[in-house]
Amino acid sequence: MRFLKLAAYMLAVIILQTVIFPRLSFMGAYPDLILVSVIAFAVLAERNTATLFSGYLAFLQDVFSAGIYVNTIFKVIVSNVVCSLKEEFIGNEYSLTAGLVAALTPLILLTQAGIMFFFFEKDLSWSYLVFSLAATTIYNLLMVPLLFPVVKRMIGGD
């Protein structure tokens, strides 16, 4: 039963992330539900389970969005970093998730922009990058209260 919940959640998040949200973006910025899900899952689950979840979900994101497969790499790294951080964290899981979403969203966006700039020689608009960092971080933070309880219930927490 847990597998079916997990599969349904992954399907819903993939459809929202790759089909719905890009069409509802605000000046090109939209939330990264997969990043928020990966962070929440890594905070609430064990390391191996979180790594598999993030790998599968990010790989599906790359396949369906015709990406350059950096999402898979980044989200697996994020999952492992979050699992390492949660071992030393004493406090509320929800606040850890929100704090990590606020910290890791700009870091991932800057890294992706750097890869596009240095390796693929894509022009970089600094004003749009700053706007995108702020807007996407805000969007992701708005998704935490929606996704965290769903992930917690799916994993089997209270």
VEXLUM-520205 format. One record per residue: residue in one letter; x, y, z of N, C-alpha, C in turn; residue number from 1. Coordinates in pm, whole numbers. Example, Ala and Ser with C-alpha at 12.3 -4.5 7.8 and 13.67 -1.06 7.14 Angstrom:
2
<zator A,<1319,-569,780>,<1230,-450,780>,<1320,-330,780>,1> <zator S,<1285,-225,708>,<1367,-106,714>,<1290,3,787>,2> 
END
This chain:
158
<zator M,<82,-119,0>,<0,0,0>,<87,126,0>,1> <zator R,<197,121,76>,<286,237,82>,<347,265,-55>,2> <zator F,<379,158,-130>,<435,174,-263>,<336,245,-356>,3> <zator L,<208,210,-345>,<108,274,-430>,<92,422,-396>,4> <zator K,<97,455,-267>,<92,596,-226>,<211,672,-282>,5> <zator L,<326,612,-272>,<449,674,-321>,<444,693,-472>,6> <zator A,<398,591,-544>,<388,601,-690>,<286,708,-732>,7> <zator A,<173,714,-663>,<71,815,-694>,<124,956,-665>,8> <zator Y,<194,970,-555>,<253,1100,-522>,<355,1143,-627>,9> <zator M,<442,1050,-665>,<544,1081,-765>,<480,1119,-898>,10> <zator L,<378,1048,-939>,<309,1078,-1063>,<244,1217,-1058>,11> <zator A,<178,1246,-947>,<113,1377,-932>,<216,1491,-935>,12> <zator V,<326,1473,-864>,<429,1578,-860>,<493,1595,-997>,13> <zator I,<521,1486,-1066>,<581,1495,-1200>,<488,1567,-1297>,14> <zator I,<362,1533,-1293>,<266,1599,-1384>,<255,1748,-1352>,15> <zator L,<244,1781,-1224>,<237,1922,-1187>,<365,1996,-1227>,16> <zator Q,<480,1935,-1203>,<608,2001,-1228>,<637,2019,-1376>,17> <zator T,<610,1918,-1456>,<651,1924,-1596>,<543,1970,-1692>,18> <zator V,<416,1963,-1651>,<308,1999,-1743>,<234,2124,-1698>,19> <zator I,<192,2128,-1574>,<104,2235,-1527>,<180,2362,-1492>,20> <zator F,<277,2353,-1401>,<344,2473,-1349>,<422,2552,-1453>,21> <zator P,<488,2491,-1551>,<555,2574,-1652>,<459,2663,-1731>,22> <zator R,<334,2624,-1740>,<236,2705,-1810>,<172,2811,-1720>,23> <zator L,<192,2797,-1590>,<138,2894,-1494>,<250,2977,-1430>,24> <zator S,<361,2987,-1498>,<475,3057,-1440>,<452,3208,-1437>,25> <zator F,<525,3273,-1346>,<522,3418,-1337>,<656,3469,-1387>,26> <zator M,<656,3524,-1507>,<777,3575,-1570>,<888,3469,-1574>,27> <zator G,<850,3345,-1601>,<945,3236,-1614>,<981,3165,-1485>,28> <zator A,<933,3212,-1374>,<964,3149,-1245>,<843,3066,-1199>,29> <zator Y,<872,2945,-1156>,<768,2858,-1101>,<831,2767,-998>,30> <zator P,<750,2713,-908>,<807,2633,-798>,<867,2502,-848>,31> <zator D,<963,2453,-774>,<1023,2324,-801>,<970,2226,-697>,32> <zator L,<857,2165,-729>,<793,2072,-635>,<882,1952,-605>,33> <zator I,<962,1916,-702>,<1047,1799,-682>,<1156,1830,-580>,34> <zator L,<1214,1949,-586>,<1314,1987,-487>,<1253,1990,-347>,35> <zator V,<1136,2050,-335>,<1069,2056,-205>,<1036,1915,-156>,36> <zator S,<989,1829,-245>,<957,1692,-208>,<1081,1615,-165>,37> <zator V,<1190,1634,-238>,<1315,1565,-205>,<1364,1607,-67>,38> <zator I,<1360,1737,-39>,<1405,1785,92>,<1316,1733,203>,39> <zator A,<1184,1741,184>,<1091,1692,286>,<1109,1542,308>,40> <zator F,<1123,1468,201>,<1141,1323,212>,<1272,1290,283>,41> <zator A,<1378,1364,250>,<1508,1338,314>,<1505,1371,463>,42> <zator V,<1427,1473,501>,<1415,1507,643>,<1337,1400,718>,43> <zator L,<1238,1342,654>,<1148,1251,723>,<1183,1103,711>,44> <zator A,<1258,1064,608>,<1285,923,584>,<1432,889,611>,45> <zator E,<1464,763,597>,<1601,717,613>,<1681,752,488>,46> <zator R,<1813,750,501>,<1902,792,392>,<1882,711,264>,47> <zator N,<1880,579,272>,<1869,498,151>,<1736,521,81>,48> <zator T,<1629,524,156>,<1498,548,99>,<1490,686,35>,49> <zator A,<1545,786,102>,<1542,922,49>,<1627,935,-77>,50> <zator T,<1740,866,-81>,<1825,871,-199>,<1757,806,-318>,51> <zator L,<1694,692,-298>,<1620,626,-407>,<1503,712,-454>,52> <zator F,<1429,769,-360>,<1316,855,-395>,<1364,974,-478>,53> <zator S,<1469,1040,-432>,<1517,1159,-505>,<1573,1121,-641>,54> <zator G,<1641,1009,-649>,<1695,966,-778>,<1586,936,-880>,55> <zator Y,<1487,859,-838>,<1377,826,-929>,<1300,950,-971>,56> <zator L,<1265,1032,-876>,<1183,1150,-905>,<1258,1250,-993>,57> <zator A,<1384,1275,-963>,<1462,1369,-1044>,<1490,1314,-1183>,58> <zator F,<1513,1183,-1193>,<1533,1124,-1324>,<1407,1138,-1410>,59> <zator L,<1292,1113,-1350>,<1166,1132,-1424>,<1148,1277,-1466>,60> <zator Q,<1188,1370,-1379>,<1180,1511,-1414>,<1268,1541,-1535>,61> <zator D,<1388,1489,-1536>,<1477,1512,-1650>,<1424,1449,-1777>,62> <zator V,<1369,1330,-1768>,<1316,1263,-1886>,<1197,1339,-1943>,63> <zator F,<1104,1379,-1857>,<983,1444,-1905>,<1003,1590,-1944>,64> <zator S,<1104,1654,-1893>,<1127,1795,-1928>,<1242,1811,-2026>,65> <zator A,<1294,1701,-2079>,<1404,1703,-2176>,<1520,1786,-2123>,66> <zator G,<1554,1762,-1998>,<1663,1836,-1934>,<1798,1778,-1971>,67> <zator I,<1901,1836,-1914>,<2037,1790,-1940>,<2086,1698,-1829>,68> <zator Y,<1994,1644,-1752>,<2019,1546,-1647>,<2100,1600,-1530>,69> <zator V,<2098,1730,-1510>,<2161,1784,-1389>,<2065,1775,-1272>,70> <zator N,<1935,1769,-1297>,<1839,1756,-1188>,<1863,1628,-1109>,71> <zator T,<1890,1519,-1180>,<1914,1392,-1113>,<2036,1402,-1022>,72> <zator I,<2142,1459,-1072>,<2265,1472,-994>,<2242,1563,-874>,73> <zator F,<2185,1681,-899>,<2166,1779,-792>,<2073,1728,-684>,74> <zator K,<1965,1666,-721>,<1866,1627,-621>,<1912,1507,-538>,75> <zator V,<1992,1420,-596>,<2050,1312,-516>,<2153,1369,-418>,76> <zator I,<2232,1465,-464>,<2328,1530,-374>,<2254,1603,-262>,77> <zator V,<2147,1676,-297>,<2068,1748,-197>,<2012,1650,-95>,78> <zator S,<1960,1539,-142>,<1904,1439,-51>,<2008,1389,48>,79> <zator N,<2126,1361,0>,<2232,1311,90>,<2281,1419,185>,80> <zator V,<2290,1543,139>,<2331,1654,227>,<2227,1674,336>,81> <zator V,<2099,1672,298>,<1992,1691,395>,<1992,1577,497>,82> <zator C,<2012,1454,452>,<2018,1340,545>,<2134,1356,643>,83> <zator S,<2246,1408,597>,<2360,1430,686>,<2331,1541,785>,84> <zator L,<2266,1648,738>,<2235,1760,827>,<2131,1724,932>,85> <zator K,<2033,1643,895>,<1926,1612,991>,<1976,1527,1107>,86> <zator E,<2085,1454,1086>,<2140,1372,1195>,<2193,1459,1309>,87> <zator E,<2239,1580,1277>,<2294,1670,1378>,<2193,1775,1424>,88> <zator F,<2075,1778,1361>,<1976,1881,1390>,<1886,1838,1505>,89> <zator I,<1870,1930,1599>,<1777,1907,1709>,<1669,2013,1696>,90> <zator G,<1550,1971,1668>,<1442,2068,1653>,<1330,2013,1566>,91> <zator N,<1250,2105,1518>,<1131,2074,1442>,<1167,2034,1299>,92> <zator E,<1110,1924,1251>,<1135,1877,1115>,<1082,1974,1011>,93> <zator Y,<969,2035,1042>,<909,2130,948>,<999,2252,929>,94> <zator S,<1052,2306,1038>,<1138,2423,1025>,<1270,2387,956>,95> <zator L,<1320,2267,977>,<1439,2223,905>,<1410,2217,755>,96> <zator T,<1296,2162,718>,<1259,2153,577>,<1249,2292,515>,97> <zator A,<1179,2383,582>,<1162,2518,528>,<1297,2590,518>,98> <zator G,<1380,2577,618>,<1511,2641,614>,<1599,2587,503>,99> <zator L,<1597,2457,484>,<1677,2399,377>,<1624,2434,239>,100> <zator V,<1492,2444,226>,<1435,2489,98>,<1481,2632,69>,101> <zator A,<1477,2717,170>,<1520,2856,153>,<1668,2868,120>,102> <zator A,<1750,2779,173>,<1894,2785,149>,<1936,2715,20>,103> <zator L,<1875,2601,-9>,<1920,2521,-123>,<1861,2563,-257>,104> <zator T,<1744,2625,-258>,<1685,2668,-384>,<1776,2767,-457>,105> <zator P,<1820,2876,-394>,<1909,2967,-467>,<2042,2902,-505>,106> <zator L,<2093,2815,-419>,<2219,2748,-448>,<2208,2662,-574>,107> <zator I,<2101,2588,-586>,<2082,2503,-703>,<2060,2587,-828>,108> <zator L,<1980,2693,-818>,<1957,2779,-934>,<2086,2847,-980>,109> <zator L,<2168,2892,-887>,<2297,2953,-924>,<2390,2851,-989>,110> <zator T,<2390,2730,-939>,<2474,2626,-997>,<2428,2591,-1138>,111> <zator Q,<2296,2579,-1157>,<2244,2552,-1291>,<2276,2665,-1387>,112> <zator A,<2262,2789,-1342>,<2296,2903,-1427>,<2445,2903,-1461>,113> <zator G,<2528,2868,-1365>,<2671,2859,-1390>,<2706,2752,-1491>,114> <zator I,<2641,2638,-1481>,<2663,2530,-1579>,<2622,2575,-1718>,115> <zator M,<2506,2638,-1727>,<2459,2685,-1858>,<2553,2792,-1914>,116> <zator F,<2606,2877,-1829>,<2694,2985,-1873>,<2832,2933,-1913>,117> <zator F,<2893,2854,-1827>,<3031,2813,-1852>,<3046,2695,-1948>,118> <zator F,<2954,2600,-1943>,<2968,2481,-2026>,<2891,2489,-2157>,119> <zator F,<2775,2556,-2155>,<2694,2564,-2276>,<2693,2703,-2338>,120> <zator E,<2770,2794,-2280>,<2789,2931,-2330>,<2657,3004,-2356>,121> <zator K,<2562,2985,-2265>,<2435,3058,-2273>,<2452,3193,-2206>,122> <zator D,<2395,3296,-2268>,<2403,3429,-2209>,<2327,3433,-2078>,123> <zator L,<2376,3516,-1988>,<2319,3523,-1853>,<2273,3666,-1827>,124> <zator S,<2146,3681,-1795>,<2093,3811,-1757>,<2093,3818,-1604>,125> <zator W,<2175,3905,-1550>,<2190,3914,-1405>,<2061,3958,-1338>,126> <zator S,<1989,4052,-1400>,<1864,4099,-1339>,<1759,3988,-1337>,127> <zator Y,<1752,3910,-1445>,<1657,3799,-1446>,<1700,3691,-1348>,128> <zator L,<1830,3667,-1336>,<1878,3566,-1242>,<1841,3602,-1099>,129> <zator V,<1858,3728,-1063>,<1822,3772,-927>,<1672,3759,-906>,130> <zator F,<1593,3800,-1005>,<1448,3786,-994>,<1409,3639,-982>,131> <zator S,<1468,3555,-1065>,<1436,3413,-1065>,<1472,3348,-931>,132> <zator L,<1587,3387,-875>,<1627,3334,-745>,<1524,3368,-638>,133> <zator A,<1484,3494,-635>,<1388,3540,-534>,<1250,3476,-555>,134> <zator A,<1200,3481,-678>,<1065,3431,-706>,<1056,3280,-684>,135> <zator T,<1154,3206,-731>,<1149,3060,-716>,<1163,3020,-570>,136> <zator T,<1247,3089,-496>,<1261,3060,-353>,<1130,3086,-280>,137> <zator I,<1066,3196,-310>,<936,3228,-247>,<832,3123,-285>,138> <zator Y,<827,3088,-415>,<733,2984,-458>,<758,2852,-384>,139> <zator N,<885,2813,-375>,<916,2687,-307>,<879,2692,-160>,140> <zator L,<902,2806,-96>,<863,2820,45>,<712,2814,62>,141> <zator L,<637,2863,-36>,<492,2853,-31>,<443,2709,-50>,142> <zator M,<524,2627,-114>,<487,2487,-136>,<517,2398,-15>,143> <zator V,<605,2443,74>,<641,2361,191>,<519,2328,276>,144> <zator P,<432,2425,312>,<316,2388,395>,<218,2295,325>,145> <zator L,<221,2293,192>,<132,2204,119>,<189,2063,106>,146> <zator L,<318,2052,80>,<378,1922,53>,<427,1849,177>,147> <zator F,<474,1922,277>,<531,1857,395>,<431,1763,464>,148> <zator P,<306,1807,492>,<212,1714,557>,<179,1592,471>,149> <zator V,<176,1610,339>,<146,1498,250>,<260,1396,255>,150> <zator V,<383,1446,247>,<499,1356,253>,<505,1287,390>,151> <zator K,<478,1361,495>,<483,1302,630>,<377,1193,645>,152> <zator R,<257,1217,595>,<152,1117,604>,<185,996,516>,153> <zator M,<245,1021,399>,<280,914,309>,<388,823,369>,154> <zator I,<484,882,438>,<592,805,499>,<540,727,619>,155> <zator G,<438,780,684>,<381,708,798>,<396,780,929>,156> <zator G,<435,909,923>,<445,988,1046>,<308,1031,1091>,157> <zator D,<305,1103,1202>,<177,1148,1259>,<108,1248,1170>,158> 
END
